[in-house]
């Protein structure tokens, strides 16, 4: 069995070695195929990657032109030959050498599964643990579950069945979905995969997500406004990809996102606020105004979902104590 590990990297000369070594430390009944997409890093990332060129597990792609994170990753999806795929950014790393083996077991035991995720540490630029990233649920079953838990699944911990390989000619509209934003790749991937099965959680910390707040290319370093604008592109793409029965819910999600974006822009960037308002079409403005009427109901539904998650977490803390 082959497991493809996809690594996208840009300006990660300080971190890429730790990332790749953590992959090589994986133990289990599988072979590794490690695809690295170096998106024309201007630093010494390429020089570090040369240290791994002699290892046959690696396929290292040093891009001649900068593609952007999501196009870089999508190209790796198309090239992956493994039965399973794991994704890891070049500044993150794994901490459990049995991570992949444990997740394969989960996916093999759950016939209705497509993806397994775990909990994660959050570390700073010096590898100091500063928090944790986890979603305290047993499983996710629908696009609503995915949209209600945006940003909660630690992307660097996921392992999923390679449906790109099985359905290469049936994935109509997938490229448009997965590359809708230049920087957000996890949400569209999850929206795509949830159509094919359920996501199961392995309640163990198997990796570390690096949270960098200093100015730079890291997603965690970007402004809330930029993140919100990119997130709207993704949600629009998900809406276009999904069946009509899900569009009402996704419209609510878009309007909710716009509501908070307008609020942030009003406080922080009046010029960008004017530009953003001008970019909205009449239908979008009308939809936003209608949403304000039933947003209390949307707030209630989301509040009930959060309470459900808290209840699950408390119950499992009690059982495990």
C-alpha positions as CSV (number, residue, x, y, z in Angstrom):
1,X,0.0,0.0,0.0
2,X,1.2,3.5,-0.9
3,X,0.5,6.6,1.1
4,X,1.1,9.9,-0.7
5,X,2.1,12.8,1.5
6,X,1.7,16.2,-0.2
7,X,3.9,19.0,1.1
8,X,3.6,22.6,-0.2
9,X,6.3,25.0,0.8
10,X,7.1,28.6,0.3
11,X,9.8,30.5,2.3
12,X,10.1,27.6,4.8
13,X,13.9,27.3,5.0
14,X,13.8,27.4,8.8
15,X,11.1,24.7,9.1
16,X,11.1,22.4,6.0
17,X,13.7,20.0,7.4
18,X,11.7,19.3,10.5
19,X,8.6,18.9,8.4
20,X,10.1,16.3,6.1
21,X,12.0,14.4,8.8
22,X,8.7,14.0,10.7
23,X,7.2,12.3,7.6
24,X,10.2,10.0,7.3
25,X,9.8,8.9,10.9
26,X,6.4,7.4,10.1
27,X,6.2,3.7,10.9
28,X,3.7,1.1,9.5
29,X,2.6,-1.3,6.8
30,X,2.8,1.1,3.9
31,X,5.2,2.8,1.5
32,X,5.6,6.5,1.4
33,X,5.4,8.7,-1.7
34,X,6.4,12.2,-0.7
35,X,5.5,14.9,-3.2
36,X,7.0,18.4,-2.4
37,X,5.9,21.5,-4.3
38,X,8.3,24.3,-3.7
39,X,6.5,27.4,-5.0
40,X,9.5,29.3,-6.2
41,X,10.7,30.2,-2.7
42,X,13.1,33.2,-2.8
43,X,14.9,31.9,0.4
44,X,17.0,28.8,0.7
45,X,14.2,26.3,0.8
46,X,15.4,24.7,-2.5
47,X,18.9,24.3,-1.1
48,X,17.5,22.4,1.9
49,X,15.4,20.2,-0.4
50,X,18.5,19.1,-2.2
51,X,19.4,17.1,0.9
52,X,16.5,14.8,0.2
53,X,16.9,14.3,-3.6
54,X,18.7,11.0,-3.2
55,X,15.8,9.4,-1.3
56,X,13.6,7.6,-3.8
57,X,10.5,8.3,-1.6
58,X,10.7,12.0,-2.7
59,X,9.4,13.7,-5.8
60,X,10.5,17.3,-5.5
61,X,9.0,19.9,-7.7
62,X,10.8,23.2,-7.7
63,X,8.3,25.5,-9.5
64,X,9.8,27.7,-12.2
65,X,7.1,30.3,-11.6
66,X,5.1,31.0,-8.4
67,X,1.7,29.2,-8.7
68,X,0.0,30.2,-5.5
69,X,-0.6,27.7,-2.6
70,X,-3.9,26.1,-3.9
71,X,-2.7,25.6,-7.5
72,X,0.5,24.2,-6.2
73,X,-1.4,21.7,-4.0
74,X,-3.9,20.8,-6.7
75,X,-1.1,19.8,-9.1
76,X,0.2,17.5,-6.3
77,X,-3.3,16.0,-5.9
78,X,-3.3,15.1,-9.6
79,X,0.2,13.5,-9.4
80,X,-0.5,11.4,-6.2
81,X,-0.5,7.7,-6.8
82,X,-1.2,6.5,-3.2
83,X,-4.3,4.8,-1.9
84,X,-4.4,7.4,0.8
85,X,-3.3,11.1,0.8
86,X,-2.0,13.2,3.7
87,X,-1.3,16.9,3.5
88,X,1.3,18.9,5.4
89,X,2.5,22.4,4.9
90,X,6.2,23.0,5.0
91,X,6.2,24.8,8.3
92,X,4.2,22.2,10.2
93,X,5.2,18.8,11.4
94,X,4.0,15.5,12.8
95,X,4.8,14.3,16.3
96,X,3.5,10.7,16.4
97,X,5.4,8.1,14.3
98,X,2.3,5.9,14.2
99,X,0.0,8.7,13.0
100,X,-0.6,7.3,9.5
101,X,-0.9,3.7,10.6
102,X,-3.5,4.6,13.2
103,X,-5.5,6.6,10.7
104,X,-5.5,3.9,8.1
105,X,-7.0,1.6,10.7
106,X,-9.8,4.0,11.4
107,X,-10.5,4.4,7.6
108,X,-10.5,0.6,7.1
109,X,-12.8,0.0,10.0
110,X,-15.3,2.6,9.0
111,X,-16.9,1.6,5.6
112,X,-18.7,5.0,5.3
113,X,-15.5,7.0,5.9
114,X,-13.5,9.1,3.5
115,X,-11.2,11.1,5.9
116,X,-9.7,10.8,9.3
117,X,-8.4,13.8,11.3
118,X,-6.8,14.1,14.7
119,X,-6.1,16.8,17.3
120,X,-3.0,19.0,17.1
121,X,-0.6,21.1,19.1
122,X,-0.2,24.8,18.2
123,X,3.5,25.9,18.2
124,X,5.3,29.2,17.7
125,X,8.2,29.9,15.4
126,X,10.5,28.3,18.0
127,X,8.5,25.1,18.4
128,X,7.1,26.1,21.8
129,X,3.6,24.8,22.4
130,X,1.2,27.7,22.8
131,X,-2.1,25.9,22.5
132,X,-4.1,23.1,20.9
133,X,-6.3,22.8,17.8
134,X,-9.0,20.2,18.0
135,X,-12.6,19.6,17.0
136,X,-14.4,17.7,19.9
137,X,-16.8,15.6,17.8
138,X,-16.9,11.9,16.8
139,X,-17.5,12.6,13.1
140,X,-18.7,15.0,10.5
141,X,-21.4,13.8,8.1
142,X,-22.6,16.7,5.8
143,X,-21.6,20.0,4.2
144,X,-23.5,21.7,7.0
145,X,-21.1,20.1,9.5
146,X,-18.1,21.3,7.5
147,X,-19.4,24.9,7.2
148,X,-20.3,25.0,10.9
149,X,-16.8,24.0,11.9
150,X,-14.7,26.1,9.5
151,X,-11.1,26.3,10.6
152,X,-11.5,23.7,13.4
153,X,-10.1,20.6,11.7
154,X,-6.2,20.7,11.9
155,X,-5.5,20.3,8.2
156,X,-1.9,19.0,8.8
157,X,-3.4,15.9,10.5
158,X,-5.8,14.7,7.8
159,X,-5.5,11.4,5.9
160,X,-8.1,10.7,3.3
161,X,-8.9,8.1,0.6
162,X,-7.5,9.2,-2.8
163,X,-10.7,9.8,-4.7
164,X,-8.7,11.9,-7.1
165,X,-7.1,8.7,-8.4
166,X,-10.4,6.7,-8.6
167,X,-12.6,9.4,-10.2
168,X,-10.0,11.3,-12.3
169,X,-12.5,11.8,-15.1
170,X,-15.6,12.4,-13.0
171,X,-14.4,15.3,-10.9
172,X,-16.1,18.0,-12.9
173,X,-15.7,21.5,-11.4
174,X,-13.2,20.3,-8.8
175,X,-10.3,22.3,-10.0
176,X,-12.4,25.5,-9.9
177,X,-13.5,24.6,-6.4
178,X,-10.1,23.8,-5.0
179,X,-8.3,26.8,-6.5
180,X,-11.1,29.4,-6.0
181,X,-8.8,31.2,-3.5
182,X,-5.0,31.5,-3.8
183,X,-4.5,30.9,-0.1
184,X,-7.4,28.9,1.3
185,X,-7.1,25.2,0.4
186,X,-8.5,23.3,3.4
187,X,-12.2,24.4,3.3
188,X,-12.8,23.6,-0.4
189,X,-11.0,20.3,0.0
190,X,-13.2,19.3,2.9
191,X,-16.3,20.5,1.0
192,X,-15.3,18.3,-1.9
193,X,-14.5,15.2,0.2
194,X,-17.6,15.3,2.4
195,X,-19.7,14.4,-0.7
196,X,-17.9,11.0,-0.7
197,X,-18.1,9.9,2.9
198,X,-17.9,10.9,6.6
199,X,-14.9,12.4,8.5
200,X,-13.9,10.5,11.6
201,X,-11.8,12.0,14.4
202,X,-9.0,10.1,16.1
203,X,-8.8,11.9,19.5
204,X,-5.0,12.0,19.8
205,X,-2.5,14.8,19.1
206,X,-0.4,13.6,16.2
207,X,1.1,16.9,14.9
208,X,1.9,20.5,15.4
209,X,0.4,23.5,13.5
210,X,2.8,26.5,13.4
211,X,1.1,29.8,14.3
212,X,3.1,32.8,13.1
213,X,1.7,36.2,13.7
214,X,4.6,38.3,12.4
215,X,4.2,39.8,9.0
216,X,4.8,37.2,6.2
217,X,3.2,34.7,3.9
218,X,1.8,32.4,6.6
219,X,-2.0,32.3,6.6
220,X,-2.0,33.0,10.4
221,X,-0.1,36.2,9.8
222,X,-2.6,37.6,7.3
223,X,-5.2,40.2,8.3
224,X,-8.7,39.3,9.2
225,X,-10.0,41.4,6.3
226,X,-7.8,39.5,3.7
227,X,-8.9,36.2,5.2
228,X,-12.5,37.2,5.0
229,X,-12.3,38.3,1.4
230,X,-10.6,35.0,0.5
231,X,-13.1,33.0,2.5
232,X,-16.0,34.6,0.5
233,X,-14.4,33.4,-2.8
234,X,-14.3,29.9,-1.4
235,X,-17.9,29.8,-0.1
236,X,-19.1,31.1,-3.5
237,X,-17.2,28.3,-5.2
238,X,-18.7,25.7,-2.8
239,X,-22.2,27.1,-3.6
240,X,-21.5,26.8,-7.3
241,X,-20.3,23.2,-6.9
242,X,-23.1,21.9,-4.7
243,X,-26.5,20.7,-5.4
244,X,-29.5,23.1,-5.2
245,X,-30.7,21.7,-1.9
246,X,-27.6,23.0,-0.2
247,X,-27.6,26.5,-1.7
248,X,-30.0,28.1,0.7
249,X,-27.8,27.1,3.6
250,X,-24.7,28.2,1.7
251,X,-26.3,31.6,0.8
252,X,-26.8,32.1,4.6
253,X,-23.2,31.3,5.1
254,X,-22.1,33.8,2.5
255,X,-24.4,36.6,3.9
256,X,-23.1,35.9,7.4
257,X,-19.5,36.2,6.2
258,X,-20.3,39.5,4.4
259,X,-22.1,40.9,7.5
260,X,-19.0,40.5,9.7
261,X,-16.6,41.6,6.9
262,X,-18.6,44.9,6.5
263,X,-18.5,45.4,10.2
264,X,-14.6,44.9,10.2
265,X,-14.2,47.2,7.2
266,X,-16.3,49.9,8.7
267,X,-13.9,49.9,11.7
268,X,-10.6,49.4,10.0
269,X,-10.6,50.4,6.3
270,X,-13.2,52.9,5.0
271,X,-11.6,53.0,1.5
272,X,-11.8,49.2,1.1
273,X,-15.3,49.3,2.5
274,X,-16.5,51.6,-0.4
275,X,-14.7,49.4,-2.9
276,X,-16.3,46.2,-1.5
277,X,-19.8,47.7,-1.4
278,X,-19.4,48.8,-5.1
279,X,-18.4,45.2,-6.0
280,X,-21.6,43.7,-4.6
281,X,-24.3,43.1,-7.2
282,X,-28.0,44.1,-6.7
283,X,-29.0,40.4,-5.9
284,X,-26.2,40.2,-3.3
285,X,-27.2,43.4,-1.6
286,X,-30.8,42.2,-1.6
287,X,-29.8,38.9,-0.1
288,X,-27.8,40.6,2.6
289,X,-30.7,42.8,3.5
290,X,-33.1,39.8,3.6
291,X,-30.5,37.9,5.8
292,X,-30.7,40.5,8.5
293,X,-34.3,39.6,9.0
294,X,-33.7,36.0,9.8
295,X,-30.1,36.2,11.0
296,X,-31.4,35.6,14.7
297,X,-32.6,32.2,13.5
298,X,-29.2,31.5,11.9
299,X,-27.5,32.6,15.1
300,X,-29.7,30.2,17.1
301,X,-29.0,27.2,14.9
302,X,-25.3,27.8,15.1
303,X,-25.5,28.3,18.9
304,X,-27.3,25.0,19.2
305,X,-24.6,23.3,17.2
306,X,-21.9,24.8,19.4
307,X,-23.7,23.6,22.5
308,X,-23.9,20.1,20.9
309,X,-20.1,20.1,20.5
310,X,-19.6,21.3,24.1
311,X,-21.9,18.6,25.4
312,X,-20.0,16.0,23.5
313,X,-16.7,17.3,24.8
314,X,-17.8,17.4,28.4
315,X,-19.3,13.9,28.1
316,X,-16.0,12.5,26.8
317,X,-13.9,14.3,29.3
318,X,-15.9,12.7,32.0
319,X,-15.6,9.2,30.4
320,X,-11.8,9.6,29.9
321,X,-11.1,11.0,33.4
